[in-house]
Structures are given as structure tokens and as C-alpha cells.
Amino acid sequence: MTGPVPPEADRLYHYTNLTGLLGILKQQRIFASDCRFVNDPRELRYGVETVGIPVFDEFGQTGSDPELVSSYIEGLERFLSPGSAPFLACFSTEGDQLSQWRGYGSESTVVSLGFSASALSEGLVLWNPGRSLRLLPVIYDEARAKAAFREVIPQKDGQLFRIPSGSGNLMATGHMYDVAITCKHPGFREESEWRIIASRVGLGVPEIDFVDVRLQNGRLVPYIEVALGNEDSPMPLEEIRFFPGADPDGTVRAGIEAALSKAGMEHVSVLGSTIPYRP
């Protein structure tokens, strides 16, 4: 299941450092990190506390069974606990944004990788058989996020109801989690973020049991690998941009082009940032 890719999102960009670039080119894979290890944990609480719980409270105030309301809220709270928290890989519709350049590393070590949005959306399930993966846009408007949350809550005639255990219950739970994990405060709107979400639970897929750990920013971060292509359907990488003002002698571009040649991806465009950035 993936979200619809709007026409304006022809490409989705992933910001990373040069080490990450080499790994992605060699393996056609990206790391999706345990969402509890994002830079600001409050970001993940936003969807639960500002969107999910208030919507459930609305049902409680309009006659839904209080115990059922509480059970749904408890389930939403458990969503970010160990063993339940999903994995995320982040993209943006903006491939040349100063705040993103500054946030991802030092001069000359950061690149943005531009993928065909439609090919990425269509290929995730093909490249990752048996996995519960979605590509979804982040929602920055609180009212729209609450409306999206209401749409996926099990309800009838304006009242919550309990779905019998089984695939339907898992699917409803998975959809609620998806909305909760794709809500962010409006202050982050300029990021224009999309996320690959890999579930541990929901949508009828067994809990992921092939988690690895890597060192990132002084912390050990659990992650999984997500394929972005395979031998029959190569990774839809179309463009690489490098840090503003990072290539005065042309060696950054030359190095990236050499890495692309090694990976058999000479067709990928290599561009410098258009931002007149001064450190």
C-alpha cells in the first residue's frame, strides 16, 4: 500500500552523506530507522497526542463506550513502544533546500538523491515481497490530519465499535498508525516530507525479525534495509545534487560521477545546489 503521488511531486529526494550515497549505489537499498530514534522524540508524539487521542476523546463525548475509547487510546499509546514502533526512511519533494542542507551535515559531505516518485511508489512492494511498506506524505495541517484519522477509525453511525480479532482488525489498526506517524507540526511544513513506513505490526504482516543496528550521531540505532530496486527493475534514481558551494575545483562532481559510473548509472544527472550559500 502506498500513498498517491501528486503531479507536483515528480521526484522525491533523500538527503544523505557521501557514505550513505555509496551504500545506496552499491546495494540499491536504503536504511529505515526505528522511529523512536528520530532527532526529536516529541515529533512522534505529535500525531498521537495532538491528533489521535483528541479524536478518540470526541467519540467518548458523543456516546461511544468509554471502555472501548480507552482501549483504542491505550493501543495508540503502545504504538511507539519497543516491539511495535515502525521504521522510517524520509524523503522530501524539495531537493535543494537550505534548511535540509544545514541539517544533514557539513559542507561537501551532503547530497540529495532524486528518485522518480511514481516509480518508487509503484516498485516498493515489488522490490520487497512479503513486507508491509507504505510511501505516504506527511500531513502538516491539524484539521486535515484529524479528518484523515476519523476516516480510518472503526465506526458506525458516529459511534466506535470493536472489530473482531483478525485481518480486518489488523488493517484498521495499521491505517490508524499510518495517520499517527505521518502527522507533524505545521512549523515543519517547508520540509514537504514523505516517508517510507515499515511496520512491525498491522496489515496482517508478521513482526519484523531482521533488524540490525548501526552507529549514528553517537547512538546505536536499530534499522532495517529497504530495497529501492533489483536486477530486473533498477533503482529509479534520476538526479544527485551536492551541497551549496561545495565544489570549487570540480572534484565533488567528478567523484560522484565516478561512483555512478561504477554502479552503471551514468544516466543520472549530477547538479550543484542553486543556493548562493555562504558558511
C-alpha positions as CSV (number, residue, x, y, z in Angstrom):
1,M,0.0,0.0,0.0
2,T,1.4,3.4,-1.0
3,G,0.0,6.9,-1.0
4,P,-1.0,8.6,-4.2
5,V,1.9,10.7,-5.6
6,P,0.6,14.1,-6.7
7,P,1.7,15.6,-10.0
8,E,3.9,18.2,-8.4
9,A,6.0,15.5,-6.7
10,D,7.7,14.3,-9.8
11,R,10.7,13.4,-7.7
12,L,11.3,12.6,-4.1
13,Y,14.6,13.5,-2.6
14,H,16.6,11.7,0.1
15,Y,19.3,13.7,1.9
16,T,22.3,11.7,3.0
17,N,26.1,11.9,3.3
18,L,28.6,10.5,0.9
19,T,29.0,7.3,2.8
20,G,25.2,6.8,2.5
21,L,25.4,7.6,-1.2
22,L,28.0,4.9,-1.8
23,G,25.9,2.3,0.1
24,I,22.8,3.1,-1.8
25,L,24.5,3.0,-5.2
26,K,26.2,-0.4,-4.4
27,Q,23.2,-2.1,-2.8
28,Q,20.1,-0.3,-4.2
29,R,18.9,-0.2,-0.6
30,I,18.1,2.4,2.0
31,F,18.1,2.3,5.8
32,A,14.8,2.8,7.5
33,S,15.5,3.6,11.2
34,D,13.4,2.7,14.3
35,C,11.1,5.8,14.6
36,R,11.9,6.1,18.3
37,F,15.4,7.3,17.4
38,V,14.5,10.4,15.4
39,N,16.4,13.5,16.5
40,D,13.4,14.9,18.4
41,P,11.1,12.3,20.0
42,R,8.4,14.9,20.6
43,E,7.9,14.8,16.8
44,L,6.5,11.3,17.0
45,R,4.2,12.1,20.0
46,Y,2.6,14.9,18.0
47,G,0.4,12.5,15.9
48,V,-0.6,10.6,19.0
49,E,-1.3,13.4,21.4
50,T,-2.5,16.2,19.1
51,V,-4.4,14.1,16.6
52,G,-5.2,10.6,17.6
53,I,-6.2,10.9,21.3
54,P,-8.3,14.1,20.8
55,V,-10.3,12.4,18.1
56,F,-10.9,9.3,20.3
57,D,-12.0,11.7,23.1
58,E,-14.5,13.2,20.7
59,F,-16.1,9.8,20.3
60,G,-16.2,9.4,24.0
61,Q,-18.0,12.7,24.4
62,T,-20.7,11.7,21.9
63,G,-21.8,8.4,23.4
64,S,-19.2,5.8,22.4
65,D,-18.4,3.1,25.0
66,P,-15.9,4.7,27.4
67,E,-14.1,1.4,27.9
68,L,-13.8,0.9,24.1
69,V,-12.5,4.5,23.7
70,S,-9.9,3.8,26.4
71,S,-8.8,0.6,24.8
72,Y,-8.2,2.4,21.5
73,I,-6.2,5.1,23.2
74,E,-4.1,2.5,25.0
75,G,-3.4,0.8,21.7
76,L,-2.3,4.1,20.2
77,E,0.0,4.8,23.1
78,R,1.6,1.3,22.7
79,F,2.2,2.0,19.0
80,L,5.5,3.8,19.8
81,S,6.7,1.2,22.3
82,P,9.5,-1.3,21.8
83,G,8.4,-4.1,19.6
84,S,5.7,-2.0,18.0
85,A,7.4,1.1,16.7
86,P,7.7,1.2,12.9
87,F,10.7,2.0,10.9
88,L,11.0,5.2,8.8
89,A,13.0,6.4,5.8
90,C,12.5,10.1,5.0
91,F,12.2,11.9,1.6
92,S,11.2,15.4,0.5
93,T,9.7,16.9,-2.6
94,E,12.4,19.7,-2.2
95,G,15.8,18.6,-3.4
96,D,17.6,21.9,-2.9
97,Q,16.6,23.4,0.4
98,L,18.9,25.3,2.7
99,S,17.4,24.0,6.0
100,Q,17.8,20.4,4.8
101,W,21.5,21.0,3.7
102,R,22.3,22.5,7.0
103,G,20.5,19.8,8.9
104,Y,22.2,16.8,7.3
105,G,25.9,17.5,7.7
106,S,28.9,19.7,7.0
107,E,29.9,21.3,3.7
108,S,30.9,19.0,0.8
109,T,29.6,15.8,2.6
110,V,25.9,16.0,1.9
111,V,23.9,15.1,-1.2
112,S,20.3,14.9,-2.1
113,L,19.2,11.9,-4.2
114,G,16.3,12.5,-6.5
115,F,14.1,9.4,-7.3
116,S,11.2,9.1,-9.7
117,A,8.3,9.4,-7.3
118,S,5.9,7.3,-9.3
119,A,8.4,4.5,-9.9
120,L,9.3,4.5,-6.2
121,S,5.7,4.3,-5.2
122,E,4.9,1.5,-7.6
123,G,8.1,-0.5,-7.0
124,L,8.3,-0.8,-3.2
125,V,6.1,-3.8,-3.0
126,L,7.7,-5.5,-6.0
127,W,11.2,-5.0,-4.6
128,N,10.3,-6.0,-1.0
129,P,8.0,-9.0,-1.3
130,G,6.2,-10.1,1.9
131,R,6.9,-6.7,3.6
132,S,4.4,-4.2,4.9
133,L,5.7,-1.0,3.3
134,R,3.9,2.3,2.5
135,L,5.1,5.5,0.9
136,L,3.0,8.3,2.4
137,P,3.1,12.1,2.6
138,V,3.4,13.9,5.9
139,I,0.3,15.9,6.9
140,Y,1.1,19.3,8.4
141,D,-2.5,20.6,8.9
142,E,-4.0,19.6,12.2
143,A,-7.6,19.7,10.9
144,R,-6.8,17.6,7.8
145,A,-4.9,15.1,10.0
146,K,-7.8,14.7,12.3
147,A,-10.2,14.2,9.3
148,A,-7.8,11.5,8.0
149,F,-7.7,9.8,11.4
150,R,-11.5,9.8,11.6
151,E,-11.8,8.1,8.2
152,V,-9.8,5.1,9.3
153,I,-11.3,4.6,12.8
154,P,-13.8,1.6,13.0
155,Q,-17.1,3.4,13.5
156,K,-20.8,3.1,12.5
157,D,-23.4,5.8,12.8
158,G,-20.9,8.0,14.6
159,Q,-20.0,5.5,17.3
160,L,-16.9,3.5,17.8
161,F,-17.2,-0.3,17.5
162,R,-14.9,-3.2,18.2
163,I,-13.7,-5.2,15.3
164,P,-13.4,-8.9,15.9
165,S,-9.8,-10.1,16.0
166,G,-8.4,-11.0,12.6
167,S,-7.1,-9.4,9.5
168,G,-9.7,-6.6,9.5
169,N,-8.7,-5.5,12.9
170,L,-5.0,-5.5,12.0
171,M,-5.8,-3.5,8.9
172,A,-7.8,-0.9,10.8
173,T,-5.0,-0.7,13.4
174,G,-2.4,-0.3,10.7
175,H,-4.2,2.5,9.0
176,M,-4.6,4.4,12.3
177,Y,-0.9,4.0,12.9
178,D,-0.1,5.3,9.5
179,V,-2.0,8.5,10.1
180,A,-0.4,9.0,13.5
181,I,3.1,8.5,12.2
182,T,2.6,10.9,9.3
183,C,1.5,14.0,11.2
184,K,3.8,16.8,12.0
185,H,3.5,20.3,13.4
186,P,2.8,23.0,10.8
187,G,6.1,24.6,11.6
188,F,7.8,21.9,9.7
189,R,5.7,22.4,6.5
190,E,8.6,23.6,4.4
191,E,10.2,20.2,4.6
192,S,7.5,18.8,2.3
193,E,8.3,15.3,3.7
194,W,7.2,11.9,2.5
195,R,8.0,8.7,4.5
196,I,8.6,5.1,3.7
197,I,6.9,3.3,6.7
198,A,7.8,-0.3,7.5
199,S,5.5,-1.9,10.1
200,R,6.3,-4.3,12.8
201,V,2.6,-4.8,13.3
202,G,-0.6,-4.2,11.3
203,L,-1.9,-5.1,7.9
204,G,-1.5,-8.8,8.6
205,V,2.3,-8.9,8.3
206,P,4.3,-10.8,11.0
207,E,6.6,-8.7,13.2
208,I,9.9,-7.9,11.5
209,D,12.7,-10.0,12.9
210,F,15.6,-9.0,10.7
211,V,16.6,-5.7,12.5
212,D,20.2,-4.6,12.5
213,V,22.0,-1.8,14.5
214,R,24.3,1.0,13.3
215,L,26.2,3.8,14.9
216,Q,24.7,7.2,14.1
217,N,25.4,10.5,15.7
218,G,26.9,8.8,18.8
219,R,23.9,6.4,19.3
220,L,23.2,2.8,18.4
221,V,20.2,2.9,16.1
222,P,18.1,-0.1,15.1
223,Y,17.2,-0.2,11.4
224,I,16.1,-2.4,8.6
225,E,17.1,-2.3,4.9
226,V,14.5,-1.4,2.3
227,A,15.2,-2.3,-1.4
228,L,14.8,0.5,-3.9
229,G,15.3,-1.7,-6.9
230,N,16.5,-5.1,-8.2
231,E,18.2,-6.7,-11.2
232,D,15.0,-6.7,-13.2
233,S,13.8,-3.2,-12.1
234,P,16.8,-0.9,-11.3
235,M,16.6,1.8,-8.7
236,P,14.8,4.8,-10.2
237,L,17.5,7.3,-9.3
238,E,17.4,10.3,-11.6
239,E,19.4,13.1,-10.1
240,I,22.1,13.8,-7.4
241,R,22.6,17.3,-6.1
242,F,25.5,18.3,-3.8
243,F,25.9,20.9,-1.1
244,P,25.8,24.6,-2.0
245,G,29.2,25.9,-2.9
246,A,30.9,22.6,-2.1
247,D,32.8,22.1,-5.4
248,P,35.1,25.0,-6.2
249,D,37.6,22.7,-8.0
250,G,35.2,20.2,-9.6
251,T,36.3,17.2,-7.6
252,V,33.0,16.7,-5.8
253,R,31.2,16.3,-9.1
254,A,33.9,14.2,-10.6
255,G,33.8,11.8,-7.6
256,I,30.0,11.4,-7.7
257,E,30.2,10.8,-11.5
258,A,32.9,8.1,-10.9
259,A,30.7,6.4,-8.3
260,L,27.7,6.5,-10.7
261,S,29.8,5.0,-13.5
262,K,31.0,2.2,-11.1
263,A,27.3,1.5,-10.4
264,G,26.3,1.5,-14.1
265,M,24.2,4.6,-13.6
266,E,25.8,7.1,-15.9
267,H,22.4,8.4,-16.9
268,V,21.9,10.1,-13.5
269,S,22.3,13.9,-13.6
270,V,24.8,15.4,-11.2
271,L,24.0,19.0,-10.2
272,G,25.2,21.6,-7.8
273,S,22.9,23.4,-5.5
274,T,21.5,26.7,-6.9
275,I,21.6,28.3,-3.4
276,P,24.2,31.1,-3.0
277,Y,25.1,29.7,0.4
278,R,28.0,31.2,2.5
279,P,29.1,29.2,5.6
